[in-house]
Amino acid sequence: MNAALTQLAADCGLASDAHSPLRLAFGLACVQRVRHLLEDPEAIAGLDVLAAFTAGTVDAATLANAAERLKAVASHHRGSQSLDGSAHAAVSATYAVANALAGRALEAASYAAYATVYAYGGYAVQDLSAFEPEHQWQVQALQRLLDDAATQRSARPLAASQPCA
């Protein structure tokens, strides 16, 4: 568990409906870091849908369909045929995508961190310090997104935020 990320998310109200775009953007940022661990073409396609949605090139219905599909894909992941422990990394990465698509950013971050560490080898998940670099990156990434959102809000002209008469 990333306590610093959980605290930052609580402090900024990340769970609120108003922050849905931020949750999706943060989830996307986390899962892009584990894209190379994805094995299922549907999981990769789901990640691409999330990227397209955050870029504004697909609609909410497409996102919802991808989220529903990835929920099933993640729960039925066959794992990997490799012997190096990456089966768990691939499964965790797929769950990260499923959660990111569903707007569950903290869960996506958690699965992405687990996938990253598991890719080192199964032994690594027993060492909590192995998670620290990814956990630190996640806190910094969410803070950057929050800072960017605040900058964009303050840069809008006052007239643009006023209703037309």
Sequence and secondary structure as in RCSB ss.txt:
>XXXX:A:sequence
MNAALTQLAADCGLASDAHSPLRLAFGLACVQRVRHLLEDPEAIAGLDVLAAFTAGTVDAATLANAAERLKAVAS
HHRGSQSLDGSAHAAVSATYAVANALAGRALEAASYAAYATVYAYGGYAVQDLSAFEPEHQWQVQALQRLLDDAA
TQRSARPLAASQPCA
>XXXX:A:secstr
  HHHHHHHHHHTTTSGGGHHHHHHHHHHHHHTTGGG   HHHHHHHHHHHHHHTTSS HHHHHHHHHHHHHHHH
T    S SSSHHHHHHHHHHHHHHHHTT HHHHHHHHHHHHHHHH GGGGG GGGGHHHHHHHHHHHHHHHHHHH
HHHHHS HHHHS   
